[in-house]
Amino acid sequence: MEVRTVGSVGEIYRISGPLVVAEGLKAKMYDVCKVGEEGLMGEVVGIRGDKVLIQVYEDTSGVRPGEKVVNTGMPLSVELGPGMLTTIYDGVQRPLPVLKEVSGDFIGRGIEAPGLDRKKKWHFKPTVKKGDKVNGGEIIGTVQETSMVEHRILVPPNVSGTIVEIYEGDFTVEDTIAVLDNGVELKMYHKWPVRIPRPYKEKLPPEIPLVTGQRILDTFFPVAKGGTAAIPGPFGSGKTVTQHQLAKWADAQVIVYIGCGERGNEMTEVLEEFPELEDPRTGKPLMERTVLIANTSNMPVAAREASVYTGITIAEYFRDMGYDVAIQADSTSRWAEAMREISGRLEEMPGEEGYPAYLASRIAEFYERAGRVKTLSGHIGSVTVVGAVSPPGGDFSEPVTQNTLRIVKVFWALDAKLAARRHFPAINWLQSYSLYAEILRPWFEKNVSPDWGELRRWAMEVLQEEANLQEIVQLVGSDALPDAQRVLLEVARMIREIYLIQYAYDPVDTYCPLEKQYDMLKGIKQINDWMFQALERGKPVEEIIAVKGKEKFARVKFEKDYKPLLQEALEEIRKNLLGE
């Protein structure tokens, strides 16, 4: 292959939708090119002899063969620095509010806008001094980006040296804030190629949970900080709502929300809701710790593929500062569909269901960038990835779901039948699993209660036993069952309807702290023990099942100061069951 020359020019040979074939162009894989008279942004995805294949991130209608193609000589990179939080980007890190000012509601072609505001000044406070030796990835100063997040300015990972000059004051991202002895000028931002993972010192075991405040997730199927989770589910089962809940309430310091090929109205909901929501821990607007990447289903398909890499690179950057970051990718199926379309146009040999043969490795490549790490600056940071999967017709055996399940360690299976019964979150407790549950058990037993693991196991056993009895119940009705099994069915109903159902729109129940989760489940276990005691004492099973006080217990989850009501409800149930 010929040696690259920066800025080499070729011309368009052939066009197929977002795929442009150029000839006479010196390029290497993943170089960014400017295509046609309008300078549309594209990326080299294949080189065949003297032909270069470019996927264009914009609509190519009206572009003709013979128009010029210019190679920038740079891979697709994102700008990393102050000003990313609260911003809404498209798939290739162009700020959408800026694009709207330029071209109105729909993005015009060939418009360029830098990822970071060049005019805004930030107050930079150095944390190192003249004469200090600094290496790649170390923190040299801070900027208060929002009231919630302190932006730590990093030395680019591939730069090191001794500081000769460093300044304090108000600067734009373009201004020089420090000079090294090798002549390198440091600014508040640097660029990083999106397809290359950012380096770190070492990977740490996932032993701390990402607390979400969603009972079914935290109690039964927890995800660790730095872990990976998938939410597959058919249309309308609540993937996006669950993603929204995680983005709002997960105890991560920074949230990166990637709307990848989603419907415009779903993204609108996010964009309208997030600025108004307040963070439960600080009371500040949630947007202050959020980066939104919006690539809706009517935007160019190639940019959809880029949006996932853009999001994970931004997340790694905040991880390198020592923050816990959570990524919500909604949905990875649309990303896979974009790959399938591009692959078809490249005339590659299709794999299963028309997806490219490299689907599995691409999905793995994305999820493997999650993790809890010791950063180059010596801090501990993490990236937790939660990807929604939209299998056609809810078929979990299709390639995207299967290849995702091979990689992720948490599987939250959404069920259309539960959603139809208004059971939210509609996560099927028999199909879902978490491989972190046992790893995280010591943390829960230390920080919540020593009997957390036992309690969780008991509740799962009750739900599984209920599932085994369901067939008999459907054939002959519950009245035909032995008394003990009828009591068990009632306890299982309480776990399902009181504990597992959670109301996202209720101001109290939308977020349930771990202590409350434990107290509620412990309360159901106590009621279970009293019911079986009453049965042993000869109390009729109808009276046990219809015991008064259960309605009061069910109201506990809607109370902020719940403990008095919980005590009152349990006391009433105990008296009615045991008469003590």
HELIX and SHEET records of a PDB file:
HELIX    1   1 LEU A   96  SER A  103  1                                   8    
HELIX    2   2 ARG A  215  ARG A  215  1                                   1    
HELIX    3   3 ILE A  216  PHE A  220  3                                   5    
HELIX    4   4 LYS A  239  TRP A  249  1                                  11    
HELIX    5   5 GLY A  264  GLU A  273  1                                  10    
HELIX    6   6 LEU A  286  ARG A  289  5                                   4    
HELIX    7   7 VAL A  301  ASP A  320  1                                  20    
HELIX    8   8 THR A  332  ARG A  345  1                                  14    
HELIX    9   9 GLU A  352  GLY A  354  5                                   3    
HELIX   10  10 LEU A  359  TYR A  367  1                                   9    
HELIX   11  11 PRO A  392  GLY A  394  5                                   3    
HELIX   12  12 PRO A  399  ILE A  407  1                                   9    
HELIX   13  13 ALA A  416  ALA A  420  1                                   5    
HELIX   14  14 ALA A  437  ASN A  447  1                                  11    
HELIX   15  15 TRP A  452  VAL A  476  1                                  25    
HELIX   16  16 SER A  478  ALA A  480  5                                   3    
HELIX   17  17 ASP A  483  MET A  494  1                                  12    
HELIX   18  18 ILE A  495  LEU A  500  3                                   6    
HELIX   19  19 LEU A  514  GLU A  536  1                                  23    
HELIX   20  20 VAL A  541  ILE A  545  1                                   5    
HELIX   21  21 LYS A  550  ALA A  554  1                                   5    
HELIX   22  22 ARG A  555  PHE A  558  5                                   4    
HELIX   23  23 LYS A  563  LEU A  578  1                                  16    
SHEET    1   A 7 VAL A   9  SER A  16  0                                        
SHEET    2   A 7 LEU A  19  GLU A  23 -1                                        
SHEET    3   A 7 LYS A  51  VAL A  56 -1                                        
SHEET    4   A 7 LEU A  40  ARG A  48 -1                                        
SHEET    5   A 7 ASP A  31  VAL A  35 -1                                        
SHEET    6   A 7 LYS A  68  PRO A  75 -1                                        
SHEET    7   A 7 VAL A   9  SER A  16 -1                                        
SHEET    1   B 2 SER A  77  LEU A  80  0                                        
SHEET    2   B 2 HIS A 190  PRO A 193 -1                                        
SHEET    1   C 8 ILE A  88  TYR A  89  0                                        
SHEET    2   C 8 THR A 290  THR A 296  1                                        
SHEET    3   C 8 VAL A 254  GLU A 262  1                                        
SHEET    4   C 8 ASP A 324  ASP A 330  1                                        
SHEET    5   C 8 ILE A 380  VAL A 389  1                                        
SHEET    6   C 8 THR A 228  PRO A 232  1                                        
SHEET    7   C 8 VAL A 410  PHE A 411  1                                        
SHEET    8   C 8 TYR A 433  SER A 434 -1                                        
SHEET    1   D 7 ILE A  88  TYR A  89  0                                        
SHEET    2   D 7 THR A 290  THR A 296  1                                        
SHEET    3   D 7 VAL A 254  GLU A 262  1                                        
SHEET    4   D 7 ASP A 324  ASP A 330  1                                        
SHEET    5   D 7 ILE A 380  VAL A 389  1                                        
SHEET    6   D 7 GLY A 371  LYS A 374 -1                                        
SHEET    7   D 7 GLU A 202  LEU A 204 -1                                        
SHEET    1   E 4 GLU A 150  LEU A 154  0                                        
SHEET    2   E 4 ILE A 139  GLN A 144 -1                                        
SHEET    3   E 4 TRP A 122  PRO A 126 -1                                        
SHEET    4   E 4 GLY A 169  PHE A 171 -1                                        
SHEET    1   F 4 LYS A 133  VAL A 134  0                                        
SHEET    2   F 4 GLY A 161  ILE A 166 -1                                        
SHEET    3   F 4 THR A 176  LEU A 180 -1                                        
SHEET    4   F 4 GLU A 185  LYS A 187 -1                                        
END                                                                             
